Amino acid sequence: MARKIRSIHICSECGYSAPKWLGRCPECGAWGSLVEKAVALGAGSAAGKIGSTATASGISGISALTPTTAATPMTQIDTMTTSTISTGIGELDRVLGAGIVPGSVVLMAGEPGVGKSTLLLEVGARWAQQGRRALYITAEESAGQVRLRAERTGAVLDTLYLAAESQLDVALGHVDAVKPSLLIVDSVQTMQAPGVEGVAGGVAQSRAVTAALTSLAKSSGIPILLVGHVTKDGSVAGPRVLEHLVDVVLNFEGDRHSSLRMLRGLKNRFGATDEVGCFEQTSEGIREVLDPSGLFLSHRDHTPDGSAVTVAMDGVRPLLAEVQALAVPSSTKNPRRVVTGLDSNRVPMVLAVLAARAGLATHEKEVYVATVGGVKISEPATDLACALATVSTMVTTPLPAHMVVIGEVGLAGEVRRVPNVQRRLNEAARLGYTQAIVPPGELQPLKGLEITQVSTLKEAIAAAGLGAHRLR
């Protein structure tokens, strides 16, 4: 029976099929996701299935082909093909899982100007310094612009090749000519695949470019690093299928008003996604921060009133952070509550608990609470630091130097246990802190660190040496 060829439109997000193109997918609601495809239909097969999710059983006339490579037993797979190679940047290796895997595709997304291109140019330079060839293809900037950045960051090397090209077929020609062991493409949304409808950055183009580069990586073993744009809500721009095609998705984030940059893993087929890499934006480029706690502490030898040091967890990484509070008399009936770097819903709750359970007149004060260094903390483990910093500023008495406080504050005034207390205390002891106030629980003693366990907020205030002072 002769096969019939029919064009259908399939949604790249959910697989919904329709007999004609639609601007919006009726199934998942995605815009511009339906792509025309020609399929071979047998008599009475998928013709009656148009308008439902396409499945393999709805397409007939497919014959099996002889595979070019036979299936290999698992025991005979060469493990060296999946061994990691260090990028030369320790914080990036931490997030990737000890390094980059040959043949893998890494998508790095982030806000404009956060430093994605600078970081990947540094990766290319470190790669070239080890005697390997790296090819940096830029589709957003000219070669001269990238050269200026390379001079500023010290990335001018003979084995680091640069090509300014936005056409995918020409870019692949550069790969054949240079034969690099690392390929960097900046960015996937500005590359254009020939023969594919749509503008660069559109659904069809982004998918085609990513699929072609992924196929190149798997067939040649060249690891590829892609720069990706983000939408207004911070997610990776383009169809969702981009994140499914690549092996690793990283998010490079930071505040424009702060030099701190954080690299987080959103997807990683070769490692965990709870590791965090810390970097600092400098005039010489992106510099990795091996001990980021120093960025979040304004002092070490003395503690002013209204300041408390806590240990926050960012993924599996403990970070010491300083919480500062300022309480001033209010001239209005509704005192202000200004919060920077902390959860704006939890801070007013902590102030209410101080008023109800500890007898502090926080309702008469305007209270300003902020973190040092631009760090953002949302976990409840900082409640106790916020509370003691507020008490400290109200009694004009500083907390003891080299003291950390950890714990969640409940509405009944109790101090609740938080996860990874032992790991937090290990980090505090490593940095030289000698006193800690924590919730009750089973803990291992640490040399040089005096641990005080408290059950209520009043006990914490007394343990910090703030309970005997008259409130102002």
C-alpha beads as a LAMMPS data file, in Angstrom:
LAMMPS data file: protein, C-alpha beads

472 atoms
471 bonds

1 atom types
1 bond types

-500.0 500.0 xlo xhi
-500.0 500.0 ylo yhi
-500.0 500.0 zlo zhi

Masses

1 110.0

Atoms # bond

1 1 1 0.000 0.000 0.000
2 1 1 1.373 3.397 -0.980
3 1 1 2.184 5.666 1.905
4 1 1 0.482 9.015 2.242
5 1 1 2.478 12.076 3.185
6 1 1 0.696 14.619 5.288
7 1 1 1.848 17.758 7.058
8 1 1 0.859 18.223 10.653
9 1 1 1.881 20.766 13.265
10 1 1 3.290 19.401 16.515
11 1 1 3.840 21.389 19.708
12 1 1 7.466 21.282 20.818
13 1 1 6.411 21.648 24.456
14 1 1 3.755 18.950 24.973
15 1 1 3.530 16.999 21.688
16 1 1 0.034 18.184 20.793
17 1 1 -0.691 17.840 17.038
18 1 1 -3.016 19.880 14.860
19 1 1 -3.894 19.829 11.141
20 1 1 -2.921 23.481 10.749
21 1 1 -0.649 25.994 12.405
22 1 1 -1.959 27.705 15.539
23 1 1 -0.425 30.666 17.293
24 1 1 -1.088 29.126 20.714
25 1 1 -1.115 25.456 21.649
26 1 1 -4.609 24.482 22.910
27 1 1 -3.096 21.793 25.143
28 1 1 -0.339 23.578 27.110
29 1 1 -0.969 27.220 26.186
30 1 1 2.548 27.859 24.812
31 1 1 2.824 30.549 22.137
32 1 1 4.583 29.886 18.835
33 1 1 5.439 26.292 19.733
34 1 1 3.684 24.445 16.871
35 1 1 6.116 23.341 14.166
36 1 1 5.173 21.819 10.803
37 1 1 6.327 18.257 10.187
38 1 1 5.755 15.832 7.329
39 1 1 4.757 12.326 8.443
40 1 1 4.044 9.105 6.567
41 1 1 0.541 7.850 7.259
42 1 1 -0.993 4.481 6.564
43 1 1 -4.630 4.114 5.613
44 1 1 -6.858 5.104 8.509
45 1 1 -4.001 5.636 10.946
46 1 1 -3.049 9.016 12.359
47 1 1 -5.534 10.923 10.218
48 1 1 -8.150 10.377 12.860
49 1 1 -5.787 11.312 15.656
50 1 1 -5.141 14.915 14.660
51 1 1 -6.035 17.136 17.592
52 1 1 -4.735 14.753 20.248
53 1 1 -1.288 14.143 21.668
54 1 1 0.881 12.436 19.016
55 1 1 2.114 8.959 19.912
56 1 1 4.284 6.408 18.137
57 1 1 1.299 4.088 17.682
58 1 1 -0.481 6.751 15.618
59 1 1 2.186 6.773 12.861
60 1 1 2.414 3.709 10.621
61 1 1 4.648 2.787 7.721
62 1 1 7.912 3.021 9.698
63 1 1 10.410 0.303 8.817
64 1 1 13.396 -0.698 10.929
65 1 1 16.876 0.223 9.740
66 1 1 20.132 -1.556 10.418
67 1 1 21.988 0.414 13.139
68 1 1 25.419 1.755 12.246
69 1 1 26.747 0.855 15.698
70 1 1 25.797 -2.290 17.532
71 1 1 24.534 -2.154 21.098
72 1 1 27.350 -2.677 23.609
73 1 1 27.103 -4.541 26.913
74 1 1 27.268 -2.228 29.908
75 1 1 30.384 -3.958 31.213
76 1 1 32.303 -3.080 28.029
77 1 1 31.602 0.665 28.046
78 1 1 34.829 2.648 28.331
79 1 1 34.622 4.678 31.536
80 1 1 37.320 7.058 30.288
81 1 1 34.781 8.611 27.918
82 1 1 32.826 9.897 30.922
83 1 1 35.774 11.042 33.071
84 1 1 35.726 14.706 34.000
85 1 1 38.230 17.315 32.866
86 1 1 38.971 20.277 35.111
87 1 1 38.074 23.678 33.670
88 1 1 40.804 25.344 35.716
89 1 1 38.212 27.228 37.793
90 1 1 37.535 25.460 41.076
91 1 1 34.163 27.045 41.786
92 1 1 32.866 26.062 38.348
93 1 1 34.176 22.522 38.778
94 1 1 32.351 22.353 42.118
95 1 1 28.999 23.095 40.465
96 1 1 29.640 20.858 37.443
97 1 1 30.670 17.954 39.648
98 1 1 34.513 17.857 39.594
99 1 1 34.764 19.158 36.023
100 1 1 33.339 18.995 32.523
101 1 1 32.531 15.672 30.843
102 1 1 33.703 15.117 27.236
103 1 1 30.794 15.288 24.817
104 1 1 28.551 17.113 27.279
105 1 1 26.539 20.264 26.569
106 1 1 26.323 22.919 29.294
107 1 1 23.797 25.747 29.076
108 1 1 24.599 28.801 31.222
109 1 1 21.795 31.321 31.617
110 1 1 21.631 34.615 33.471
111 1 1 20.558 38.232 33.428
112 1 1 22.140 40.601 30.891
113 1 1 25.427 42.026 32.148
114 1 1 25.851 39.548 35.003
115 1 1 29.134 38.249 33.543
116 1 1 28.283 35.075 31.603
117 1 1 30.476 35.907 28.627
118 1 1 33.344 37.025 30.866
119 1 1 33.227 33.798 32.866
120 1 1 33.166 31.563 29.796
121 1 1 35.997 33.551 28.196
122 1 1 37.975 32.865 31.373
123 1 1 37.111 29.166 31.028
124 1 1 38.419 29.213 27.473
125 1 1 41.630 30.912 28.618
126 1 1 42.211 28.399 31.432
127 1 1 41.568 25.591 28.953
128 1 1 44.077 27.049 26.492
129 1 1 46.675 27.532 29.227
130 1 1 46.723 23.757 29.677
131 1 1 47.893 23.310 26.076
132 1 1 44.483 22.476 24.621
133 1 1 42.610 24.268 21.835
134 1 1 39.443 26.195 22.634
135 1 1 37.140 27.889 20.125
136 1 1 34.993 30.830 21.248
137 1 1 32.199 31.662 18.778
138 1 1 30.452 34.956 19.467
139 1 1 27.211 35.811 17.696
140 1 1 26.423 38.895 19.773
141 1 1 29.665 40.875 19.709
142 1 1 32.369 41.613 17.184
143 1 1 35.764 39.968 17.390
144 1 1 37.286 43.304 18.382
145 1 1 34.966 43.679 21.352
146 1 1 35.812 40.216 22.630
147 1 1 39.525 40.920 22.110
148 1 1 39.252 44.043 24.303
149 1 1 37.679 41.983 27.073
150 1 1 40.327 39.305 26.647
151 1 1 43.100 41.891 27.068
152 1 1 41.469 43.197 30.210
153 1 1 41.114 39.711 31.732
154 1 1 44.397 38.281 30.475
155 1 1 42.799 35.803 28.068
156 1 1 44.928 36.507 24.955
157 1 1 46.448 33.130 24.058
158 1 1 47.543 31.437 20.849
159 1 1 45.481 28.299 21.455
160 1 1 42.283 30.251 22.211
161 1 1 40.556 30.845 18.875
162 1 1 37.845 33.435 18.279
163 1 1 35.200 33.634 15.549
164 1 1 32.402 36.182 15.218
165 1 1 29.664 34.258 13.407
166 1 1 25.890 33.920 13.728
167 1 1 25.265 31.323 10.997
168 1 1 25.322 27.788 12.375
169 1 1 26.696 26.124 9.229
170 1 1 29.611 28.575 9.062
171 1 1 30.269 28.094 12.787
172 1 1 30.453 24.329 12.253
173 1 1 32.960 25.015 9.491
174 1 1 35.132 26.835 12.027
175 1 1 34.940 23.761 14.254
176 1 1 36.147 21.538 11.406
177 1 1 39.018 23.934 10.648
178 1 1 40.229 24.572 14.209
179 1 1 39.441 21.106 15.646
180 1 1 39.096 22.389 19.239
181 1 1 38.733 20.256 22.342
182 1 1 36.326 22.836 23.839
183 1 1 33.643 24.887 22.063
184 1 1 31.957 27.980 23.535
185 1 1 28.934 29.494 21.769
186 1 1 27.680 32.933 22.842
187 1 1 24.743 32.743 22.550
188 1 1 22.358 30.018 21.425
189 1 1 19.517 32.536 20.947
190 1 1 21.503 34.592 18.423
191 1 1 22.678 31.698 16.245
192 1 1 20.647 30.909 13.129
193 1 1 20.276 27.497 11.487
194 1 1 19.925 27.418 7.690
195 1 1 16.727 25.955 6.236
196 1 1 14.736 26.530 9.432
197 1 1 11.909 29.031 9.417
198 1 1 11.698 31.806 11.969
199 1 1 13.978 34.472 13.312
200 1 1 17.016 33.882 15.498
201 1 1 15.930 33.311 19.067
202 1 1 12.545 31.943 18.059
203 1 1 11.219 28.562 19.094
204 1 1 12.149 26.713 15.902
205 1 1 15.572 28.327 15.526
206 1 1 16.625 27.875 19.159
207 1 1 15.592 24.240 19.116
208 1 1 17.344 23.531 15.807
209 1 1 20.592 25.212 16.886
210 1 1 20.674 23.424 20.235
211 1 1 19.845 20.059 18.661
212 1 1 22.625 20.459 16.069
213 1 1 25.228 21.452 18.676
214 1 1 24.155 18.612 20.957
215 1 1 24.532 16.154 18.077
216 1 1 27.996 17.568 17.386
217 1 1 29.036 17.113 21.022
218 1 1 27.824 13.519 21.199
219 1 1 29.382 12.480 17.900
220 1 1 32.753 14.217 18.324
221 1 1 33.214 14.169 22.103
222 1 1 33.811 17.925 22.185
223 1 1 32.310 19.533 25.305
224 1 1 30.216 22.575 24.400
225 1 1 29.381 25.532 26.639
226 1 1 26.332 27.562 25.557
227 1 1 25.250 30.987 26.748
228 1 1 21.477 31.329 27.124
229 1 1 19.206 34.304 27.648
230 1 1 16.542 34.505 30.344
231 1 1 12.986 35.805 30.364
232 1 1 11.502 38.434 32.649
233 1 1 10.777 35.868 35.358
234 1 1 14.358 34.562 35.269
235 1 1 13.744 31.246 33.458
236 1 1 15.715 30.102 30.420
237 1 1 14.405 31.805 27.272
238 1 1 13.137 29.681 24.396
239 1 1 11.220 26.405 24.322
240 1 1 11.414 24.108 27.311
241 1 1 12.965 21.467 25.093
242 1 1 16.317 23.324 25.300
243 1 1 16.736 22.235 28.910
244 1 1 15.876 18.652 27.942
245 1 1 18.429 18.546 25.114
246 1 1 21.437 19.743 27.125
247 1 1 23.173 17.834 29.905
248 1 1 23.722 20.652 32.396
249 1 1 21.782 23.857 33.029
250 1 1 23.488 26.521 35.150
251 1 1 22.100 29.819 36.373
252 1 1 24.554 32.685 36.865
253 1 1 22.948 35.278 39.114
254 1 1 23.907 38.456 40.888
255 1 1 22.825 41.959 41.781
256 1 1 23.920 44.835 39.573
257 1 1 24.737 46.842 42.706
258 1 1 26.919 44.104 44.189
259 1 1 30.087 42.430 42.965
260 1 1 28.953 39.050 44.284
261 1 1 27.953 36.422 41.715
262 1 1 26.462 32.988 42.408
263 1 1 26.497 30.019 40.038
264 1 1 23.800 27.426 40.718
265 1 1 23.004 24.139 39.027
266 1 1 19.421 23.669 37.834
267 1 1 20.054 20.378 36.030
268 1 1 23.096 18.113 36.037
269 1 1 23.226 14.636 34.554
270 1 1 26.689 14.059 35.984
271 1 1 26.411 15.402 39.522
272 1 1 24.335 17.074 42.196
273 1 1 22.390 20.297 41.699
274 1 1 22.726 21.625 45.246
275 1 1 26.297 22.928 44.902
276 1 1 26.878 26.680 44.626
277 1 1 29.861 28.483 43.138
278 1 1 30.820 31.957 44.377
279 1 1 32.468 34.571 42.171
280 1 1 33.287 38.251 42.394
281 1 1 33.051 40.727 39.525
282 1 1 36.205 42.828 39.353
283 1 1 37.772 45.214 36.854
284 1 1 40.034 42.346 35.735
285 1 1 37.110 39.989 35.110
286 1 1 35.404 37.271 37.117
287 1 1 37.365 36.037 40.123
288 1 1 36.395 32.931 42.061
289 1 1 35.850 33.356 45.794
290 1 1 37.093 30.341 47.728
291 1 1 35.954 31.665 51.117
292 1 1 32.842 33.792 50.484
293 1 1 32.008 34.255 54.162
294 1 1 34.481 37.148 54.335
295 1 1 32.337 39.110 51.868
296 1 1 29.352 38.943 54.194
297 1 1 31.070 40.056 57.403
298 1 1 31.875 43.711 58.036
299 1 1 34.121 43.085 61.034
300 1 1 35.950 40.272 62.787
301 1 1 37.496 41.566 66.026
302 1 1 34.613 43.575 67.478
303 1 1 30.844 43.548 67.133
304 1 1 28.787 46.775 67.265
305 1 1 25.358 46.753 68.804
306 1 1 22.580 45.694 66.465
307 1 1 24.681 43.049 64.740
308 1 1 24.557 39.243 64.846
309 1 1 26.400 36.611 62.816
310 1 1 24.602 33.508 61.581
311 1 1 25.447 30.560 59.342
312 1 1 23.172 30.149 56.320
313 1 1 23.047 27.185 53.957
314 1 1 23.174 27.851 50.225
315 1 1 22.605 24.390 48.814
316 1 1 25.062 22.229 50.712
317 1 1 27.480 25.091 51.310
318 1 1 27.512 26.859 54.698
319 1 1 28.069 30.621 54.507
320 1 1 28.599 32.951 57.442
321 1 1 26.478 36.068 57.100
322 1 1 25.967 39.124 59.243
323 1 1 22.502 40.449 60.080
324 1 1 22.256 44.076 61.199
325 1 1 19.263 45.766 62.821
326 1 1 18.467 49.345 63.732
327 1 1 15.522 50.361 65.919
328 1 1 14.592 54.046 66.238
329 1 1 11.586 55.783 67.812
330 1 1 8.614 56.171 65.494
331 1 1 6.601 59.341 65.066
332 1 1 3.689 57.546 63.401
333 1 1 1.103 55.043 64.563
334 1 1 2.354 52.483 62.058
335 1 1 6.134 52.132 62.450
336 1 1 8.078 51.175 59.350
337 1 1 9.582 47.732 58.792
338 1 1 12.316 47.850 56.152
339 1 1 13.986 44.552 55.236
340 1 1 16.919 44.023 52.863
341 1 1 18.370 40.600 52.059
342 1 1 15.980 38.638 54.320
343 1 1 12.454 37.320 53.993
344 1 1 10.255 40.412 54.320
345 1 1 7.421 38.286 55.749
346 1 1 9.417 36.597 58.504
347 1 1 11.113 39.686 59.948
348 1 1 7.829 41.375 61.060
349 1 1 6.793 38.035 62.556
350 1 1 10.021 37.861 64.581
351 1 1 9.442 41.425 65.812
352 1 1 5.903 40.491 66.878
353 1 1 7.226 37.470 68.801
354 1 1 9.767 39.720 70.560
355 1 1 6.940 41.994 71.656
356 1 1 4.588 39.218 72.780
357 1 1 7.014 36.679 74.276
358 1 1 10.029 38.756 75.382
359 1 1 8.330 42.019 76.399
360 1 1 10.169 44.278 73.945
361 1 1 8.322 47.371 72.763
362 1 1 9.034 46.746 69.099
363 1 1 5.610 48.169 68.186
364 1 1 6.901 51.607 69.183
365 1 1 10.004 51.437 67.019
366 1 1 10.827 51.723 63.370
367 1 1 12.990 48.715 62.644
368 1 1 15.439 48.349 59.762
369 1 1 16.992 44.917 59.166
370 1 1 19.572 44.109 56.479
371 1 1 22.326 41.683 55.578
372 1 1 25.925 42.711 54.877
373 1 1 27.537 42.298 51.479
374 1 1 24.365 41.951 49.422
375 1 1 23.743 38.314 50.350
376 1 1 20.105 37.165 50.196
377 1 1 18.878 34.643 52.758
378 1 1 15.371 33.234 52.821
379 1 1 15.658 30.294 55.206
380 1 1 14.115 30.428 58.726
381 1 1 17.489 29.631 60.334
382 1 1 18.236 33.370 60.419
383 1 1 15.249 34.170 62.666
384 1 1 17.300 34.014 65.859
385 1 1 20.022 36.266 64.422
386 1 1 17.379 38.803 63.415
387 1 1 15.826 38.678 66.886
388 1 1 19.089 39.063 68.819
389 1 1 20.318 41.841 66.504
390 1 1 17.083 43.728 67.199
391 1 1 17.424 43.224 70.969
392 1 1 21.049 44.312 70.775
393 1 1 20.222 47.620 69.096
394 1 1 17.372 48.293 71.522
395 1 1 19.555 47.794 74.608
396 1 1 22.622 49.377 72.950
397 1 1 24.717 46.352 73.913
398 1 1 26.671 44.327 71.366
399 1 1 26.708 40.564 71.270
400 1 1 29.980 38.904 72.311
401 1 1 32.631 38.926 69.626
402 1 1 33.123 35.671 67.709
403 1 1 29.593 34.443 68.451
404 1 1 27.232 32.863 65.918
405 1 1 23.512 32.322 66.440
406 1 1 21.432 29.760 64.546
407 1 1 17.772 28.885 64.902
408 1 1 14.183 29.342 63.811
409 1 1 11.827 31.306 66.044
410 1 1 8.265 30.036 66.468
411 1 1 5.172 32.059 67.275
412 1 1 5.151 30.662 70.815
413 1 1 8.632 32.053 71.425
414 1 1 10.344 28.685 71.075
415 1 1 13.631 28.196 69.224
416 1 1 13.289 25.388 66.706
417 1 1 15.963 23.152 65.250
418 1 1 17.044 23.736 61.651
419 1 1 18.744 21.367 59.179
420 1 1 22.524 20.872 58.992
421 1 1 23.312 22.422 62.381
422 1 1 26.502 20.366 62.738
423 1 1 27.754 21.432 59.318
424 1 1 27.049 25.074 60.142
425 1 1 28.951 24.805 63.419
426 1 1 31.909 23.155 61.670
427 1 1 32.142 26.158 59.341
428 1 1 31.927 28.602 62.253
429 1 1 34.667 26.764 64.132
430 1 1 36.857 26.711 61.009
431 1 1 36.628 30.496 60.748
432 1 1 37.630 31.017 64.378
433 1 1 34.320 31.606 66.156
434 1 1 34.349 30.527 69.773
435 1 1 30.684 30.754 70.901
436 1 1 27.459 29.513 69.364
437 1 1 23.791 29.701 70.371
438 1 1 21.765 26.931 68.723
439 1 1 18.460 25.073 69.212
440 1 1 18.436 21.928 71.377
441 1 1 19.557 18.704 69.725
442 1 1 22.268 16.073 69.570
443 1 1 25.538 17.648 68.450
444 1 1 29.175 16.644 68.365
445 1 1 31.492 18.855 70.449
446 1 1 33.971 20.995 68.553
447 1 1 37.355 22.073 69.861
448 1 1 37.472 25.765 70.641
449 1 1 33.721 26.299 70.137
450 1 1 31.459 26.689 73.166
451 1 1 27.947 25.578 72.167
452 1 1 24.933 26.831 74.141
453 1 1 21.606 25.176 73.395
454 1 1 18.453 27.199 74.077
455 1 1 14.790 26.258 73.880
456 1 1 13.123 29.667 74.055
457 1 1 13.784 33.163 72.834
458 1 1 14.197 34.410 76.417
459 1 1 16.930 31.840 77.010
460 1 1 18.704 32.970 73.851
461 1 1 18.579 36.615 74.942
462 1 1 20.043 35.690 78.323
463 1 1 22.733 33.465 76.766
464 1 1 23.816 36.362 74.539
465 1 1 24.211 38.610 77.611
466 1 1 21.377 40.952 76.641
467 1 1 18.725 40.071 79.215
468 1 1 20.053 42.101 82.144
469 1 1 19.944 45.452 80.343
470 1 1 17.075 47.896 80.520
471 1 1 15.347 48.485 77.235
472 1 1 15.274 51.991 75.857

Bonds

1 1 1 2
2 1 2 3
3 1 3 4
4 1 4 5
5 1 5 6
6 1 6 7
7 1 7 8
8 1 8 9
9 1 9 10
10 1 10 11
11 1 11 12
12 1 12 13
13 1 13 14
14 1 14 15
15 1 15 16
16 1 16 17
17 1 17 18
18 1 18 19
19 1 19 20
20 1 20 21
21 1 21 22
22 1 22 23
23 1 23 24
24 1 24 25
25 1 25 26
26 1 26 27
27 1 27 28
28 1 28 29
29 1 29 30
30 1 30 31
31 1 31 32
32 1 32 33
33 1 33 34
34 1 34 35
35 1 35 36
36 1 36 37
37 1 37 38
38 1 38 39
39 1 39 40
40 1 40 41
41 1 41 42
42 1 42 43
43 1 43 44
44 1 44 45
45 1 45 46
46 1 46 47
47 1 47 48
48 1 48 49
49 1 49 50
50 1 50 51
51 1 51 52
52 1 52 53
53 1 53 54
54 1 54 55
55 1 55 56
56 1 56 57
57 1 57 58
58 1 58 59
59 1 59 60
60 1 60 61
61 1 61 62
62 1 62 63
63 1 63 64
64 1 64 65
65 1 65 66
66 1 66 67
67 1 67 68
68 1 68 69
69 1 69 70
70 1 70 71
71 1 71 72
72 1 72 73
73 1 73 74
74 1 74 75
75 1 75 76
76 1 76 77
77 1 77 78
78 1 78 79
79 1 79 80
80 1 80 81
81 1 81 82
82 1 82 83
83 1 83 84
84 1 84 85
85 1 85 86
86 1 86 87
87 1 87 88
88 1 88 89
89 1 89 90
90 1 90 91
91 1 91 92
92 1 92 93
93 1 93 94
94 1 94 95
95 1 95 96
96 1 96 97
97 1 97 98
98 1 98 99
99 1 99 100
100 1 100 101
101 1 101 102
102 1 102 103
103 1 103 104
104 1 104 105
105 1 105 106
106 1 106 107
107 1 107 108
108 1 108 109
109 1 109 110
110 1 110 111
111 1 111 112
112 1 112 113
113 1 113 114
114 1 114 115
115 1 115 116
116 1 116 117
117 1 117 118
118 1 118 119
119 1 119 120
120 1 120 121
121 1 121 122
122 1 122 123
123 1 123 124
124 1 124 125
125 1 125 126
126 1 126 127
127 1 127 128
128 1 128 129
129 1 129 130
130 1 130 131
131 1 131 132
132 1 132 133
133 1 133 134
134 1 134 135
135 1 135 136
136 1 136 137
137 1 137 138
138 1 138 139
139 1 139 140
140 1 140 141
141 1 141 142
142 1 142 143
143 1 143 144
144 1 144 145
145 1 145 146
146 1 146 147
147 1 147 148
148 1 148 149
149 1 149 150
150 1 150 151
151 1 151 152
152 1 152 153
153 1 153 154
154 1 154 155
155 1 155 156
156 1 156 157
157 1 157 158
158 1 158 159
159 1 159 160
160 1 160 161
161 1 161 162
162 1 162 163
163 1 163 164
164 1 164 165
165 1 165 166
166 1 166 167
167 1 167 168
168 1 168 169
169 1 169 170
170 1 170 171
171 1 171 172
172 1 172 173
173 1 173 174
174 1 174 175
175 1 175 176
176 1 176 177
177 1 177 178
178 1 178 179
179 1 179 180
180 1 180 181
181 1 181 182
182 1 182 183
183 1 183 184
184 1 184 185
185 1 185 186
186 1 186 187
187 1 187 188
188 1 188 189
189 1 189 190
190 1 190 191
191 1 191 192
192 1 192 193
193 1 193 194
194 1 194 195
195 1 195 196
196 1 196 197
197 1 197 198
198 1 198 199
199 1 199 200
200 1 200 201
201 1 201 202
202 1 202 203
203 1 203 204
204 1 204 205
205 1 205 206
206 1 206 207
207 1 207 208
208 1 208 209
209 1 209 210
210 1 210 211
211 1 211 212
212 1 212 213
213 1 213 214
214 1 214 215
215 1 215 216
216 1 216 217
217 1 217 218
218 1 218 219
219 1 219 220
220 1 220 221
221 1 221 222
222 1 222 223
223 1 223 224
224 1 224 225
225 1 225 226
226 1 226 227
227 1 227 228
228 1 228 229
229 1 229 230
230 1 230 231
231 1 231 232
232 1 232 233
233 1 233 234
234 1 234 235
235 1 235 236
236 1 236 237
237 1 237 238
238 1 238 239
239 1 239 240
240 1 240 241
241 1 241 242
242 1 242 243
243 1 243 244
244 1 244 245
245 1 245 246
246 1 246 247
247 1 247 248
248 1 248 249
249 1 249 250
250 1 250 251
251 1 251 252
252 1 252 253
253 1 253 254
254 1 254 255
255 1 255 256
256 1 256 257
257 1 257 258
258 1 258 259
259 1 259 260
260 1 260 261
261 1 261 262
262 1 262 263
263 1 263 264
264 1 264 265
265 1 265 266
266 1 266 267
267 1 267 268
268 1 268 269
269 1 269 270
270 1 270 271
271 1 271 272
272 1 272 273
273 1 273 274
274 1 274 275
275 1 275 276
276 1 276 277
277 1 277 278
278 1 278 279
279 1 279 280
280 1 280 281
281 1 281 282
282 1 282 283
283 1 283 284
284 1 284 285
285 1 285 286
286 1 286 287
287 1 287 288
288 1 288 289
289 1 289 290
290 1 290 291
291 1 291 292
292 1 292 293
293 1 293 294
294 1 294 295
295 1 295 296
296 1 296 297
297 1 297 298
298 1 298 299
299 1 299 300
300 1 300 301
301 1 301 302
302 1 302 303
303 1 303 304
304 1 304 305
305 1 305 306
306 1 306 307
307 1 307 308
308 1 308 309
309 1 309 310
310 1 310 311
311 1 311 312
312 1 312 313
313 1 313 314
314 1 314 315
315 1 315 316
316 1 316 317
317 1 317 318
318 1 318 319
319 1 319 320
320 1 320 321
321 1 321 322
322 1 322 323
323 1 323 324
324 1 324 325
325 1 325 326
326 1 326 327
327 1 327 328
328 1 328 329
329 1 329 330
330 1 330 331
331 1 331 332
332 1 332 333
333 1 333 334
334 1 334 335
335 1 335 336
336 1 336 337
337 1 337 338
338 1 338 339
339 1 339 340
340 1 340 341
341 1 341 342
342 1 342 343
343 1 343 344
344 1 344 345
345 1 345 346
346 1 346 347
347 1 347 348
348 1 348 349
349 1 349 350
350 1 350 351
351 1 351 352
352 1 352 353
353 1 353 354
354 1 354 355
355 1 355 356
356 1 356 357
357 1 357 358
358 1 358 359
359 1 359 360
360 1 360 361
361 1 361 362
362 1 362 363
363 1 363 364
364 1 364 365
365 1 365 366
366 1 366 367
367 1 367 368
368 1 368 369
369 1 369 370
370 1 370 371
371 1 371 372
372 1 372 373
373 1 373 374
374 1 374 375
375 1 375 376
376 1 376 377
377 1 377 378
378 1 378 379
379 1 379 380
380 1 380 381
381 1 381 382
382 1 382 383
383 1 383 384
384 1 384 385
385 1 385 386
386 1 386 387
387 1 387 388
388 1 388 389
389 1 389 390
390 1 390 391
391 1 391 392
392 1 392 393
393 1 393 394
394 1 394 395
395 1 395 396
396 1 396 397
397 1 397 398
398 1 398 399
399 1 399 400
400 1 400 401
401 1 401 402
402 1 402 403
403 1 403 404
404 1 404 405
405 1 405 406
406 1 406 407
407 1 407 408
408 1 408 409
409 1 409 410
410 1 410 411
411 1 411 412
412 1 412 413
413 1 413 414
414 1 414 415
415 1 415 416
416 1 416 417
417 1 417 418
418 1 418 419
419 1 419 420
420 1 420 421
421 1 421 422
422 1 422 423
423 1 423 424
424 1 424 425
425 1 425 426
426 1 426 427
427 1 427 428
428 1 428 429
429 1 429 430
430 1 430 431
431 1 431 432
432 1 432 433
433 1 433 434
434 1 434 435
435 1 435 436
436 1 436 437
437 1 437 438
438 1 438 439
439 1 439 440
440 1 440 441
441 1 441 442
442 1 442 443
443 1 443 444
444 1 444 445
445 1 445 446
446 1 446 447
447 1 447 448
448 1 448 449
449 1 449 450
450 1 450 451
451 1 451 452
452 1 452 453
453 1 453 454
454 1 454 455
455 1 455 456
456 1 456 457
457 1 457 458
458 1 458 459
459 1 459 460
460 1 460 461
461 1 461 462
462 1 462 463
463 1 463 464
464 1 464 465
465 1 465 466
466 1 466 467
467 1 467 468
468 1 468 469
469 1 469 470
470 1 470 471
471 1 471 472
